[in-house]
């Protein structure tokens, strides 16, 4: 495959976040059959690769610029390195999955997603590069302050119910994964890298955690049967789910 030179001319000093658009530009026409051009040979492939890399640089640059406050070094030079690295990785991933493109959306929109997700992954990895990931078991924490003693008592009661449910229906591995992702806020890609597993396996674990906890909390009367979907949990201490990741890419068993 024809090599693509990094576009280092696009400096990290991207436009302000308010001007940065993480979506493919609606007005840009699709210039070619991207799948055929990228999968071919010769000058057409070389041109398609250059244009795709420029697209990846643009998307990754917008995403890193939005997340730059989380970087240990948000200087333009450091950001530029991250942008180029994310664009290269995203391009490699896209070319490896080129055969899966089904034309349900514009190719450029599909390509943007690869770069955006990879850029976010690179930022999170750097953010946690020197931070220890502690796989600790669940512990009952004080309930956050509420307006009035009645709400405070309800919060403490629900927190205790969740902690007891976690101890009863989850395995030690499931509890530690749930605490790391949902309580401590460790990014799922960072945790997967530290544990030598995949994002898909961790997503499967989280799905099982939420399903088991919901069933237990319904059975003990803390959740109405019809109020919460099977993959949701009450947002109360000690568990406070946040949707900071995209849908899982694959499934795997839990431990």
N, C-alpha and C positions, 0 to 999 in steps of 0.2 A: 504494500500500500504506500502511496506517495506520502512522504513526510510533510508535516505542516510546521512552518516556522512560527514561533511565538510572536504575537503582536505586542511587543513591549512598548510600542509607541503610544498605546492607550494608557495614559498614566492613571494612577489610582485616584486622582482628584476628580472623582465622578461628580455629577450634579447633585444638589441637595436631595435628600430622600423624598421630598415632596414632588420633585421633578422626575425621579427615577421610576420607570414603569417596568415591573417584573413580568409583564405579559408581552407576547409577540405583538409587534405593531399591526393593528387591524388593517391599516391602509396599504401595507406592503404586499405586492402580488407574489404568488408562488412562481418563481422564475422557471422552474423545470420540474421534471419528475425526479425528486431528490433521491428516491431509493435506487432508481436505475443509474443516476449519475454517480452517486457515491459507491455503488457496487460495481461500477464499470472500471475502465482503464483509460489511460491516456489523458489528453488535455482537459476533457470534460470532467473527469474525476478530480484532477488537480484543482480546477476552478471551484468545483463544488466543495472540496475539502477546505479550501481557503475561506470561502464564504461561510461555511458552517462554523469554522473556528472563530471567525469574527463575530458571528452570532452568539457563540458560547462566551466569548470575552464580554460582550455587552450584557448578557443576562447575569453572568457571574459577578461582573462589576457592580451592577445595581444591587444584587443581594448582599454582597460583602459591604457595600457602602451603608446599607440599611442597618447592618449588624456591627458596624465598626466599633461602637462603644464597648462591645464585649471583648474586643481584641486586647491582648497584653501590649501590643505595639500597633497603634492605629495610624502610624505615619504613612504617608503616601507610598514610599518605597516598599514597606512591608505589605501594605494592602495590595499593591501591584503584583507582588510575588504570589500572594494567596489567590488573586483573581486568575492569573495565568495557570497556576497549578490546578485550580478547580475547573477551569475551562478544558485543560488537557484531559483530566480524569473523566469529565462529563462526556467529552467527545469520544474517548475510548469506550465508555460504557454504551453510548448511543450506537456506535458502529457495531458493537457486539450484539446489539438487539435490533439492528436495522430490519431484519426479516420479520420482526413482530409488528411493525407499523401497519395499521389496518386502514388508515385514511379517515378515521372517524373525526379527526380534527386536522387543522393545518399542520403540515410537517414542522414549520417553524415554531408553532405553539408547543408541539410535542418536544422539540429539541430544547426549548427554553426551560422546560421542567427539569430536564437532566442537569442543566447548568445551575439552576436555582437550588435544587436539592443538594448538589455536590458542594456548592459554595457555602451553604448553611452548615453542611457537615464539616467542612474545613475550619470554619470559624469556631464551631463548638469544640472541635478537637484541640485547637489552640487554646481556647478558653480553659479547658480542663487539663492541659498538658502537664502542669505541675501541681495539680490538685489530686489528693488521694480520694479514691472511691472506696468508701467503707461499706461493706455488705453486712449491715447489722440487722438484728431481729427487731420485731415490732416492740415498742414500748408505749405505755400510756402517757401521753403528754398532757399538760394542763390545757383545758379548753380555752380558746380565745375569748377575750372579754365580750360580753353582750350587753345590750341595753336592758338592764333589769335582772333580778335574781331568777325569775322564771325561765327566761331564755338561756341564762347561764347554766342552770340546772339541766335543761334539755340538752344543751351542747355537751356537757360532761357525761350525761347518760348515754347519748349516741356515740360519743368517742369511746366510751368503755365497751359498748356493744360491738363496735367495729373491731376493737382490739381483741376482744374475746372471740369473735367470729374468726379472725385471722389465726388465732392460736388453735382453734378447733378444726377448721376445715381446710387450712392451707398447709402444705409441706414446708419444712424449714427453707428450702430453696425458693419456693414461691413467695414466702414472706419477705425474704431478703431482697428479691428482685422487686417486689411491690414497694418496699420502703425506699430502695435506691431510686426508682423511677418516679414514684408518685409523691413521696414525702421529701426526699433529699433533692429531687429535681435533676438527677444525673441524666444527660441526654442519652437517648437509647443507642445511638451509634457509638458513643464513647463507652458505654457499659458493654456493648457487644464486643468491642475491640479489646477491652481489659479482660473480659472473660474468655476470649477466644471462641465466641459463638457468633450467631447471625442475628440481624435485626428481626428476621422472620420468627426465629425461635423465641426471642424475647416478647414479641407481639403475641405469639401463641400463649406464652406464659401469662401475660397480662389479661388476655381474653379469659383464660381459665380462672384466674384470680377473681375477676369481676363477676363472672358467672357464679362461682361458688359463694362468694360473699353475698351477692344479691339473694341467692336462694336461702342462705342462712338468716339474713336479716328479715326476709319475708316470713320465714318460718317462726322467728322469734317475735314477730309483730312490730318490728321497727320500720318496715317498709310496706306500704300497701301493694298488693299484687299488681295493680294496673298502673301505678304511678311512674315506675322507672323501667326503662328498657333493659334487656338482658345484659348489655355491656356497660351499664352505668352504675355508679355508686353515689351515695350521698356525699356532698362536698363538705365534709366536716372533719375535724381533727380526730384521729391522727392521719387519716387518709384524705388527700385533697387532689383528685385527679386533674391533670391538665392535658389538653390535646396539643402538645408541642411537636408532634410527629405526624407524618403522613401515614396512609394505610400501609399495612404490612405487604412486603413483596413476596413472601413465601411463608409457609407454615412448617413447623417442626415440633417434635414432641417436647414435653416438659419433663423436668426431673422430679 
